[in-house]
């Protein structure tokens, strides 16, 4: 489960992808303003604020700050 931010109204909400596939190709509809947006494939422009569960290691599941922190630890 992820916490994502709407690019239109800047509200944050939870997002749980229900079907298999690449998370960065998924589309989320904002529960506050109704704007549909992609969970962006670029880590720099990612809509993901943070993840609720820390059981994934793929870079697609982390925010740019988390990716930098992982690289600095290595």
N, C-alpha and C positions, 0 to 999 in steps of 0.2 A: 504494500500500500504506500502511496506517495502523497505528499502534500504539494499541490501545484498552485500557481498564481495565474489568475486571468490577466491577459495583456491589456484588456479593455478597462475593467473597473478596479484592477489590482487587489481584489479579494483573494484570499487563499481558501482552498477546499481540499478534501481528500479525494484521491483517485485510485481505484483498484481495477487494473486491467483484468477483464473476465475471460477473454479468449487468448489463445496462444498467438504469438507473433512478436514482432519487434515493437517495443514500447514506444520508440521514437516516431512510429508511423501512426499511432493511435490519435483519435480526436476526442476531445472532452468538451462538453457544453457547460458553461458557467451556470451554477444554480442561482446566482444573484442577478445577473444581467441578461442571460440567455445567449451570450456570445459563444460561438463554437471556435475552438482553437486546437492546434496540434500540440502534442507533447513533443516539442521541437527536437529534430535530430542533431542539431549542433549543440555541443556542450556549452559553448559561449552564450548562446541565445536560449538555453533550456528554460522551460517553464517550471521545472521541478524545483521546489524549494528545499525539501528534504524527504527522506524516506522514513516511514514509520517503523519498518522492520529492517534490521541490519544483517540480513542473511544473503545478500547478493554481492558479487565482487565485480560485475561488469561495469565499465565506465559509463554505459548508457543509463544506469540507474542512479548516478551520483551527480550532485551539483558541481559546477566548476571549482568551487572552493574545496570540496571534498577531494576532487581529482588532484588538485595541487598538493593537498595535505598527504595524500597517498604517495605521490611522487617524491615529496621531501623526506618521507620516512624511509624510502628505499635507497 
